[in-house]
Amino acid sequence: MQSDHKLNDGQQKAVEFNGKHLLVLAGAGTGKTRTIIARAAYLIERGVDPSKIQILTFTKKAANEIVERVKSTLPQSNGNNLSGATFHSWCNQLIVRFPNLFGAASYTVIDPDDQLSIMKMVCGNHNLEFGKLRIKPQELIDVYSFARNTKKSLTESLRQKLFKNRKDGDTDYELKTIKPHVEKLLRAYQAKKAEQRYLDYDDLLLVVATQLKDNQEARSILAQHIEYLLVDEMQDTNPLQWTLLDPFVSICKLFCVGDDAQSIYSFRGADFKNVHLFKDRVPESEVYKLEKNYRSTQEILDISNWLLEKSPIEYNKKLEAIRGTGELPQLVNVSDEWQEANWVADEILKNYTDEDRMFSDHLILSRSQYYAKSLQAVFIRRKIPYVTYGGRKFMQAAHIKDLVSLLRIVNNPYDEIAWIRFLTFQEGIGEVRASRILQQVIEKIDVEEIPSIFQNAMPGEDGKKIAELYESIKEKDDVGKMVDMAYEAMALGLAFRYRRDWEEKRKGDFPVLRLLADSYPTLGEFIGEGLLDNSEQMNGVNVLSESKLNTAENKDHVIISTIHSAKGLEADVCIVLNVSPKAFPSAWSLDNLEEIEEDRRVLYVAMTRAKNRLILTRNTSSITAVHNRALPTPGGQKTSDAETYFLNELPDALVEQKTIAHQFGKVRDAETPNTIDLSSGMDFS
């Protein structure tokens, strides 16, 4: 990355900008953070009071880092009053500082756990309404927050958050059915907050934004305290945050840094138009570009630039590599994800032994953590250390824990948590009844009596089946077969419990669980090592410490990340998995041009993480299945899936292609039951 001692011409021009408002369009790897740091230091050096400069970022860590780096460039104590904060923290500071102005002096700010507690109370007090829904309290909060942050209607928010934006007759009917009940619960939640004088995090932004929009006195007061507002990662702002920023156009001078081509968080409400339409929205504004890239070689930037140029959206930027030329990116054609996973493992081990690279020189990116599960299973077998970024921990997913609870009982009849989970999974058994059964277990812990406990707890055929299942599993010495038996017995219950996203998200996890189980000789090791190691945490990310190649401090490891968690990451070798039709763009984006173009930006972000070697994998069998579907275009014409597929017209000069022959029978002999659909995906991101 760029050295710290000198700015390039584009950065210098932005830092010394003397107009009213500026957007710095900072392409990937062009030194955007360095530019915003230099801007703050420049203003302070020229006499601006540091207390009248406010830096806004999306994380407290980023805010603190920017402030400290500004201070380190200045003489001692010159930047002591410089402030950096997240949007929510800053709004809270303003409310505390000006309690009468914002009218929230006696309110208490509540965190997400408090929100959930309040929503549960509301659902309990309105059990008639809540009982008609199959929506969890947390999902109600998610819909409520999404609607406010995106300024979308309740119907639109329900459709997007609960139904993946489906627009069919069945979805419309269900929306019409549940919306009145959801509305009553959300209104009751709002009333409860008001009654208890609570402000949630979204309220902080709304209180400040509303007052600044409607109250000239509020704008005049803040104008005395803020001269410059410096906003980092502008492309990640949402409509509510734009509503907050908009009044500051007349209050102070804006200096916003971002990249519309890296706006990939619409599922959180982010709106790339906040950057893309900045000049139209902000009077007396200018836009400067940073296009000199310090991260990647030109060949990597050529394919990334080409991807943007193919978009109907005009991004008007072309990255240029300061580092010069290097290797052509590779496009590796594979027949399925197991072949892909083994090829990736081979490539990493070859680089480790033959090229003297570290494991940490490798970054592997995928659309979802679900898709990377096959890769993780292969890494376990082949002793490649890795950590995962992004997504829910696989072994902590509810449906996996449900199934494993039975295996935990077989392994350890004293496991009370497993007992409660497995018993409450059974139809008609709640926590109270489960606790009574557990008391019987504690009193009669003789393993031989557990089947009879099952039969007594669940009279009739159900109890008998569970008792027989327990005995059958207990007699097995093959951990993979134990998983199969548990899944076969529990599949219908799992499918019913998680029916909202069973086929789409959860069902496909069980073949991966089976493959993980096959890696352990005993059930005890699977429970003790496979489950605990696979969910161990290290600095907030999932760490698997199974590999014998692991270092003592676990620092040399491959990073496996969702693309949405990869912003800020970079690596010498970057491997982007499954850049295939129906993945880029994704199958569920094909009816929506905005979503198609966001998928293009997702791929752009992935490609631009690579420093020296970029490898894209593609499933060859999917290429033949993309010619029949008609899609909308801006002019109303129809196009095909093949034309929409991002790499459909990729020039040969931009990549080196290779096709991998079938050669990985060793892993492929772990056959999964015919009832399992490996095509179903789970997006953990």
C-alpha positions in Angstrom: 0.0 0.0 0.0 1.0 3.6 -0.4 3.8 5.0 1.8 2.9 7.6 4.3 5.3 10.4 3.4 3.9 11.8 0.2 0.5 12.4 -1.4 0.0 12.0 -5.2 -1.3 14.8 -7.3 -5.0 13.7 -7.0 -4.8 13.2 -3.3 -3.1 16.6 -2.8 -5.7 18.4 -4.9 -8.5 16.9 -2.7 -6.7 17.7 0.5 -6.2 21.3 -0.5 -9.8 21.8 -1.9 -11.0 25.3 -1.1 -14.6 25.2 -2.3 -17.8 24.5 -0.4 -18.5 20.8 -0.6 -16.4 18.0 -2.1 -17.0 14.3 -2.9 -13.7 12.3 -3.3 -14.5 9.3 -5.5 -11.8 7.0 -4.2 -11.5 3.8 -6.2 -10.3 0.6 -4.6 -6.8 0.8 -3.2 -6.3 4.5 -4.0 -5.6 5.6 -0.4 -8.9 7.1 0.7 -8.2 6.8 4.4 -4.9 8.5 4.0 -6.6 11.3 2.1 -9.2 12.0 4.8 -6.5 12.0 7.4 -4.4 14.4 5.4 -7.4 16.7 4.9 -8.1 16.9 8.6 -4.4 17.7 9.3 -4.3 20.2 6.5 -7.3 22.1 7.9 -5.8 22.2 11.4 -2.4 23.3 10.2 -4.2 26.3 8.5 -5.9 27.5 11.6 -9.2 25.6 11.7 -10.1 24.8 15.3 -9.9 21.0 15.7 -13.1 21.0 17.8 -15.0 22.4 14.8 -14.0 19.4 12.6 -16.2 16.3 12.9 -15.1 13.0 11.4 -17.8 10.4 10.8 -17.2 6.7 10.1 -19.0 3.4 10.4 -17.1 1.9 13.2 -15.6 3.3 16.5 -12.3 1.6 15.6 -12.0 3.4 12.3 -12.9 6.7 13.9 -10.3 6.3 16.6 -7.7 5.2 14.1 -8.2 8.2 11.9 -8.1 10.7 14.8 -4.9 9.1 16.2 -3.2 9.2 12.8 -4.2 12.8 12.3 -2.7 13.7 15.7 0.5 11.8 14.9 1.1 14.1 11.8 0.7 17.3 13.9 2.8 19.1 16.5 2.1 18.0 20.0 -1.5 18.8 21.3 -2.5 20.6 18.1 -5.2 18.0 17.3 -6.3 17.2 20.9 -9.9 18.5 20.4 -10.4 16.6 17.1 -13.5 14.4 17.2 -14.2 11.2 15.4 -17.4 9.1 15.9 -19.9 6.8 14.3 -23.2 8.3 13.1 -25.1 7.0 16.1 -22.5 8.0 18.7 -22.2 11.5 17.2 -26.0 12.0 17.3 -26.0 10.8 20.9 -23.3 13.4 21.7 -25.3 16.2 20.1 -28.4 15.2 22.1 -26.5 15.2 25.4 -24.7 18.4 24.5 -27.9 20.3 23.5 -30.6 18.6 25.5 -33.1 21.4 25.2 -32.5 21.8 21.5 -33.4 18.2 20.7 -35.9 17.7 23.4 -34.5 14.3 24.5 -32.9 15.3 27.8 -34.6 12.8 30.0 -34.6 9.9 27.6 -32.5 6.7 28.0 -30.7 5.1 25.1 -31.3 1.4 24.7 -29.1 -1.2 23.0 -30.2 -4.0 20.7 -30.6 -6.4 23.7 -32.9 -3.9 25.4 -34.9 -3.6 22.1 -35.4 -7.3 22.0 -36.5 -7.4 25.6 -39.1 -4.6 25.0 -40.3 -6.3 21.8 -40.8 -9.6 23.7 -42.8 -7.8 26.3 -44.9 -6.2 23.6 -45.5 -9.6 21.9 -46.4 -11.1 25.3 -48.9 -8.3 26.0 -50.4 -8.6 22.5 -50.4 -12.4 22.3 -53.5 -12.5 20.1 -51.7 -10.5 17.4 -48.4 -12.2 17.9 -49.9 -15.7 18.0 -51.2 -15.2 14.4 -47.7 -14.7 13.1 -44.8 -17.0 12.6 -42.3 -14.2 13.0 -39.8 -14.0 15.9 -39.5 -10.8 18.0 -36.0 -10.2 16.5 -37.4 -10.3 13.0 -40.0 -7.7 13.9 -37.2 -5.4 15.2 -35.2 -6.1 12.0 -38.2 -5.1 9.8 -38.9 -2.0 11.9 -35.3 -0.8 11.7 -35.0 -1.6 8.0 -38.1 0.4 7.2 -36.9 3.4 9.1 -33.3 3.4 7.7 -34.4 2.9 4.1 -37.6 5.0 4.3 -39.5 2.1 2.7 -43.1 1.2 3.5 -43.9 -1.6 5.9 -45.1 -3.7 3.0 -41.9 -3.2 1.1 -39.8 -3.8 4.2 -41.6 -7.1 5.0 -41.3 -8.2 1.4 -37.6 -7.6 1.4 -36.6 -8.8 4.9 -38.9 -11.8 5.2 -39.6 -12.8 1.7 -36.4 -12.0 -0.2 -38.2 -9.5 -2.3 -40.4 -12.1 -4.0 -43.2 -10.7 -6.0 -45.7 -13.5 -6.7 -49.3 -14.2 -5.8 -48.6 -16.3 -2.7 -46.2 -13.8 -1.3 -48.7 -10.9 -1.9 -51.4 -12.9 -0.1 -49.2 -13.7 2.9 -48.1 -10.1 3.1 -51.7 -8.9 3.1 -52.5 -11.4 5.8 -49.7 -10.6 8.2 -49.2 -6.8 7.7 -52.1 -5.7 9.9 -50.8 -7.8 12.8 -47.2 -6.7 12.3 -48.3 -3.0 12.2 -50.2 -3.3 15.5 -47.2 -4.8 17.2 -44.8 -2.2 15.8 -47.1 0.6 16.8 -47.3 -0.9 20.3 -43.5 -1.2 20.4 -43.2 2.5 19.5 -45.8 3.4 22.2 -43.9 1.3 24.8 -40.6 3.2 23.9 -42.4 6.5 24.3 -44.0 5.5 27.6 -40.7 4.4 29.1 -38.8 7.4 27.5 -36.4 5.1 25.5 -34.5 6.0 22.4 -33.1 3.1 20.3 -30.1 3.6 18.0 -32.3 4.6 15.0 -34.1 7.1 17.1 -30.9 8.9 17.7 -30.5 9.7 14.0 -34.2 10.5 13.6 -34.3 12.9 16.5 -31.3 14.9 15.2 -32.3 14.7 11.5 -35.9 15.8 12.1 -35.0 18.7 14.3 -32.3 20.0 11.9 -34.7 19.7 9.0 -37.6 21.5 10.6 -35.8 24.0 13.0 -33.8 26.9 11.7 -32.6 27.7 15.2 -31.1 24.2 15.5 -29.2 24.7 12.3 -27.9 28.1 13.4 -26.7 26.7 16.7 -24.8 23.8 15.1 -23.3 26.2 12.5 -21.5 27.9 15.4 -19.9 24.6 16.5 -19.1 22.8 13.3 -17.2 24.1 10.3 -16.2 20.9 8.5 -17.8 17.5 8.4 -15.6 14.7 7.0 -17.5 11.6 6.1 -15.7 8.3 5.4 -17.2 5.3 3.4 -19.9 7.6 2.0 -21.1 4.8 -0.3 -22.4 2.8 2.8 -24.7 5.5 4.0 -28.5 4.8 3.9 -31.4 7.1 3.2 -31.8 7.9 7.0 -28.2 8.9 7.2 -28.6 11.0 4.1 -31.5 12.8 5.8 -29.2 13.5 8.7 -26.4 14.8 6.5 -28.6 16.9 4.2 -29.2 19.9 6.6 -25.4 20.2 7.0 -25.1 21.3 3.4 -26.3 24.7 4.7 -24.6 24.4 8.1 -20.9 23.6 7.3 -18.6 22.3 4.6 -18.8 18.6 3.6 -15.8 16.5 2.6 -17.1 13.0 1.7 -14.9 10.1 0.7 -16.4 7.0 -1.0 -16.7 4.9 -4.1 -20.1 4.2 -5.7 -18.5 1.1 -7.3 -18.0 -0.4 -3.9 -21.5 0.2 -2.6 -22.6 -3.4 -1.7 -24.7 -3.2 1.4 -28.3 -2.5 0.1 -29.5 -5.4 2.3 -28.6 -3.2 5.2 -30.2 -0.2 3.6 -27.2 1.4 2.0 -27.9 3.5 -1.1 -25.2 4.0 -3.6 -27.1 7.0 -5.0 -25.8 9.0 -2.0 -22.5 8.9 -3.8 -23.5 8.5 -7.4 -25.9 11.5 -7.3 -23.9 13.6 -4.9 -23.3 16.5 -7.3 -27.0 16.6 -8.3 -28.1 16.6 -4.6 -25.6 19.0 -3.1 -25.4 22.6 -4.4 -22.0 24.2 -4.8 -20.3 20.8 -4.8 -17.5 19.2 -6.8 -16.3 15.7 -7.4 -12.7 14.7 -7.5 -11.5 11.2 -8.5 -8.7 9.1 -7.1 -7.7 6.5 -9.7 -4.1 5.6 -8.9 -4.2 2.2 -7.2 -1.4 1.2 -4.9 -2.6 -2.4 -4.1 -2.9 -4.4 -7.3 -1.0 -5.0 -10.6 -2.4 -3.6 -13.8 -3.7 -7.0 -15.1 -5.9 -7.3 -12.0 -7.2 -3.7 -12.5 -7.8 -4.3 -16.2 -10.4 -7.0 -15.6 -11.9 -5.0 -12.7 -12.1 -1.9 -14.9 -13.7 -4.0 -17.7 -16.3 -5.3 -15.3 -17.4 -1.7 -14.5 -17.3 -0.6 -18.1 -19.9 -3.3 -19.0 -22.4 -1.8 -16.6 -25.3 0.4 -17.9 -24.4 2.7 -14.9 -21.7 5.2 -15.7 -19.1 5.0 -13.0 -16.6 7.1 -15.0 -13.5 5.7 -13.3 -10.5 3.7 -14.5 -8.0 2.4 -12.0 -4.3 2.6 -12.9 -1.7 0.5 -11.1 1.2 2.4 -9.6 3.0 -0.9 -9.1 3.0 -1.8 -12.8 2.3 -5.1 -14.5 2.2 -8.7 -13.3 0.4 -12.0 -13.9 -2.8 -12.4 -15.9 -5.8 -13.3 -13.7 -6.8 -17.0 -13.9 -10.3 -18.3 -14.7 -10.4 -21.9 -13.5 -13.3 -24.1 -14.8 -14.5 -26.8 -12.4 -17.3 -29.3 -12.5 -18.6 -29.0 -8.9 -17.8 -27.5 -5.5 -15.9 -30.5 -4.3 -13.5 -30.4 -7.3 -13.2 -26.7 -6.8 -12.4 -27.1 -3.1 -9.7 -29.7 -3.7 -8.1 -27.7 -6.5 -8.0 -24.6 -4.2 -6.4 -26.8 -1.4 -3.8 -28.1 -3.9 -3.0 -24.6 -5.1 -2.5 -23.3 -1.6 -0.3 -26.2 -0.6 1.7 -25.9 -3.8 2.2 -22.2 -3.1 3.2 -23.0 0.5 5.8 -25.6 -0.4 7.0 -24.6 -3.8 6.8 -20.8 -3.8 7.5 -20.3 -0.1 4.3 -18.4 0.5 2.6 -18.2 3.8 -0.9 -19.5 4.3 -1.8 -15.9 5.3 -0.9 -14.8 1.8 -4.2 -16.3 0.6 -7.6 -14.8 0.8 -10.6 -16.8 -0.4 -13.9 -15.0 -1.1 -17.4 -16.3 -1.7 -20.9 -14.9 -1.9 -21.9 -16.7 1.3 -20.3 -18.7 4.1 -22.7 -21.5 3.1 -20.9 -21.9 -0.2 -17.5 -22.1 1.5 -18.5 -25.0 3.7 -17.3 -27.6 1.2 -14.0 -25.8 1.1 -13.7 -25.8 4.9 -14.5 -29.5 5.1 -11.6 -30.2 2.6 -9.3 -27.9 4.5 -10.0 -29.9 7.7 -9.1 -33.1 6.0 -6.0 -31.7 4.4 -4.8 -29.9 7.5 -4.8 -26.4 6.1 -5.3 -23.8 8.9 -7.9 -21.1 8.2 -10.1 -18.5 9.9 -13.5 -17.3 8.6 -14.8 -13.8 8.4 -18.5 -13.0 8.1 -21.6 -14.9 8.5 -23.1 -17.0 11.3 -20.9 -19.7 12.7 -21.9 -23.0 11.0 -22.0 -25.1 14.1 -23.9 -22.5 16.0 -26.8 -22.3 13.5 -30.0 -23.4 15.2 -30.8 -26.3 12.8 -27.4 -27.8 13.2 -27.6 -27.5 17.0 -31.0 -29.2 17.0 -29.6 -32.3 15.3 -26.3 -32.3 17.2 -28.3 -32.2 20.5 -29.2 -35.8 20.1 -25.6 -36.8 19.4 -24.5 -34.9 22.5 -26.9 -36.9 24.6 -25.6 -40.1 23.2 -22.0 -38.9 23.9 -22.7 -37.5 27.4 -26.0 -38.2 29.2 -25.2 -35.5 31.7 -25.4 -32.8 29.0 -28.4 -30.8 30.4 -28.3 -28.2 27.6 -28.5 -30.9 24.9 -31.3 -32.6 26.8 -33.4 -29.4 26.9 -32.8 -28.6 23.3 -33.6 -32.1 22.0 -36.7 -32.4 24.2 -38.2 -29.0 23.2 -37.6 -29.9 19.6 -40.2 -32.6 20.0 -43.8 -31.7 19.2 -45.8 -30.8 22.3 -42.9 -30.5 24.7 -42.2 -27.1 26.1 -39.5 -26.0 28.5 -41.5 -26.8 31.6 -42.2 -30.3 30.6 -38.6 -30.7 29.3 -37.3 -29.6 32.7 -39.4 -32.3 34.4 -38.1 -35.0 32.1 -34.5 -33.7 32.7 -35.1 -34.1 36.4 -35.9 -37.8 35.8 -32.7 -38.1 33.9 -30.6 -36.6 36.7 -32.2 -38.9 39.2 -31.8 -42.0 37.0 -28.6 -41.3 35.1 -28.1 -45.0 34.3 -27.5 -44.9 30.6 -29.4 -48.1 30.2 -32.6 -46.3 31.4 -32.5 -43.5 28.9 -34.6 -45.2 26.2 -37.3 -45.8 28.8 -37.2 -42.2 29.8 -37.8 -41.2 26.2 -40.8 -43.6 26.0 -42.3 -42.3 29.3 -41.8 -38.7 28.2 -43.5 -39.2 24.9 -46.1 -41.9 25.2 -47.1 -43.8 22.1 -45.3 -44.2 18.8 -43.2 -41.1 19.0 -41.5 -42.1 22.3 -40.9 -45.6 21.0 -39.2 -44.2 17.8 -37.0 -41.8 19.7 -36.0 -44.6 22.1 -35.1 -46.9 19.2 -33.2 -44.1 17.4 -31.2 -43.4 20.6 -30.2 -47.1 20.9 -29.4 -47.5 17.2 -27.1 -44.4 17.2 -25.5 -45.5 20.4 -24.5 -48.9 18.9 -22.9 -47.3 15.8 -19.1 -46.6 15.7 -19.2 -44.5 12.5 -19.8 -40.8 13.3 -20.9 -40.0 9.8 -23.6 -42.7 9.9 -24.7 -41.4 13.3 -25.3 -38.0 11.6 -27.2 -39.7 8.8 -29.5 -41.6 11.2 -30.2 -38.5 13.3 -30.9 -36.5 10.1 -33.2 -39.1 8.7 -35.2 -39.2 12.0 -35.3 -35.4 12.5 -35.6 -34.2 8.9 -39.4 -33.7 8.8 -39.3 -31.9 12.2 -36.5 -29.7 11.0 -38.2 -28.9 7.7 -41.3 -27.9 9.6 -39.6 -25.8 12.2 -37.5 -23.9 9.6 -40.0 -24.0 6.8 -39.6 -20.4 5.9 -36.0 -20.9 4.6 -35.5 -24.7 4.8 -35.0 -25.4 1.1 -33.3 -22.1 0.4 -30.8 -21.9 3.3 -30.7 -24.7 5.8 -31.2 -28.1 4.2 -27.9 -28.0 2.3 -25.9 -27.7 5.5 -26.4 -31.3 6.5 -24.2 -33.0 3.8 -21.4 -30.6 5.1 -22.1 -31.7 8.7 -21.8 -35.3 7.5 -18.5 -34.6 5.8 -17.2 -33.0 9.0 -18.3 -35.9 11.0 -16.5 -38.3 8.7 -13.2 -36.5 9.7 -13.4 -37.8 13.3 -13.0 -41.4 14.4 -15.2 -41.2 17.5 -18.3 -39.3 18.5 -16.5 -37.8 21.5 -13.8 -36.3 19.2 -16.5 -34.9 16.9 -18.3 -33.2 19.8 -15.1 -32.1 21.6 -13.0 -31.0 18.6 -15.2 -30.6 15.7 -17.9 -28.5 17.4 -15.8 -26.6 19.8 -12.8 -25.9 17.5 -15.1 -25.0 14.7 -16.9 -22.3 16.7 -13.9 -21.1 18.7 -13.6 -17.3 18.5 -10.5 -15.2 17.8 -11.0 -11.5 17.6 -14.6 -11.9 16.6 -14.0 -14.3 13.7 -14.5 -18.1 13.5 -11.2 -19.9 14.1 -10.6 -23.6 13.3 -7.5 -24.8 15.1 -7.7 -28.4 13.9 -4.8 -28.3 11.5 -1.4 -29.7 12.4 0.2 -27.0 10.2 -1.2 -24.4 12.6 1.4 -22.2 14.3 1.5 -21.8 18.0 -0.2 -18.4 17.9 -2.5 -19.4 15.0 -1.4 -16.4 13.0 -0.4 -18.1 9.7 -3.8 -19.1 8.3 -5.8 -18.8 5.1 -8.6 -16.3 5.4 -12.0 -17.4 4.1 -14.4 -14.5 3.9 -17.7 -13.5 2.5 -17.2 -10.7 0.0 -19.4 -8.4 2.2 -16.9 -8.9 5.1 -13.9 -8.4 2.9 -13.9 -4.5 2.6 -10.5 -3.5 3.9 -9.0 -6.9 3.4 -6.3 -7.6 0.8 -3.9 -10.5 0.0 -1.1 -11.5 -2.3 -3.3 -14.3 -3.7 -7.0 -13.8 -3.9 -9.3 -16.7 -5.0 -12.9 -15.7 -5.7 -15.2 -18.8 -5.7 -18.0 -19.7 -8.1 -18.0 -16.7 -10.4 -20.7 -18.6 -12.4 -24.0 -17.9 -14.0 -26.8 -17.6 -11.4 -24.1 -16.6 -8.9 -22.9 -13.4 -10.6 -25.5 -12.0 -10.9 -27.3 -14.2 -8.4 -30.5 -16.1 -9.4 -32.7 -14.0 -7.1 -31.4 -10.7 -8.6 -32.4 -11.5 -12.2 -35.7 -9.6 -12.2 -34.3 -6.5 -10.7 -31.8 -4.3 -12.5 -30.6 -2.5 -9.3 -29.9 -5.8 -7.7 -28.0 -7.0 -10.8 -25.8 -4.0 -10.7 -25.2 -4.3 -7.0 -24.0 -7.9 -7.7 -21.6 -6.4 -10.3 -20.2 -4.1 -7.5 -19.9 -7.1 -5.2 -17.7 -8.9 -7.8 -15.7 -5.7 -8.3 -15.0 -5.5 -4.6 -13.8 -9.1 -4.6 -11.5 -8.7 -7.6 -9.9 -5.6 -6.2 -8.8 -7.3 -3.0 -6.0 -9.1 -4.9 -2.4 -7.7 -4.9 -0.5 -10.0 -7.2 -2.5 -13.0 -8.2 -6.3 -13.1 -8.9 -8.0 -16.5 -9.4 -11.7 -16.9 -10.3 -13.4 -20.3 -10.2 -16.4 -21.1 -12.4 -18.7 -24.1 -12.5 -18.8 -25.2 -16.2 -22.0 -27.1 -15.9 -23.9 -23.9 -15.0 -22.8 -22.2 -18.2 -25.0 -24.3 -20.4 -28.2 -23.5 -18.4 -28.4 -19.7 -18.9 -29.9 -19.1 -22.4 -33.7 -19.1 -22.0 -34.8 -16.6 -19.4 -35.9 -13.1 -20.5 -34.8 -10.2 -18.4 -35.7 -6.5 -18.2 -33.3 -3.8 -19.4 -33.3 0.0 -19.0 -34.8 0.4 -22.5 -37.4 -2.2 -22.1 -35.7 -4.8 -24.3 -35.3 -8.4 -23.3 -32.0 -10.1 -22.8 -30.9 -13.6 -21.8 -29.3 -15.0 -18.7 -26.2 -15.6 -20.8 -26.0 -11.9 -21.8 -26.6 -10.9 -18.2 -23.8 -13.2 -16.8 -21.0 -10.9 -15.9 -18.2 -12.9 -17.5 -20.2 -13.8 -20.6 -18.1 -11.6 -22.9 -14.9 -11.6 -21.0 -12.0 -11.0 -23.5 -9.5 -13.8 -23.7 -6.7 -11.2 -23.4 -7.8 -10.4 -19.8 -7.5 -13.9 -18.3 -5.7 -17.2 -18.5 -8.3 -20.0 -18.6 -7.8 -23.6 -17.4 -10.2 -26.5 -16.9 -9.7 -29.0 -14.1 -10.1 -32.7 -15.0 -11.9 -35.1 -12.6 -9.3 -36.4 -10.2 -10.6 -36.1 -6.7 -12.4 -39.4 -6.1 -11.0 -39.6 -2.6 -13.4 -37.0 -1.3 -16.2 -37.7 -3.7 -16.6 -41.2 -2.3 -18.3 -39.7 0.8 -21.8 -39.9 -0.8 -24.7 -38.0 0.6 -28.3 -39.3 0.8 -30.3 -38.9 -2.3 -32.8 -36.7 -0.3 -30.1 -34.0 0.1 -30.1 -31.2 -2.4 -26.6 -29.8 -2.7 -27.8 -26.9 -4.9 -29.6 -25.3 -2.0 -27.6 -22.4 -0.6 -27.2 -20.8 2.8 -26.2 -17.2 2.8 -24.4 -16.5 6.1 -23.4 -13.1 5.2 
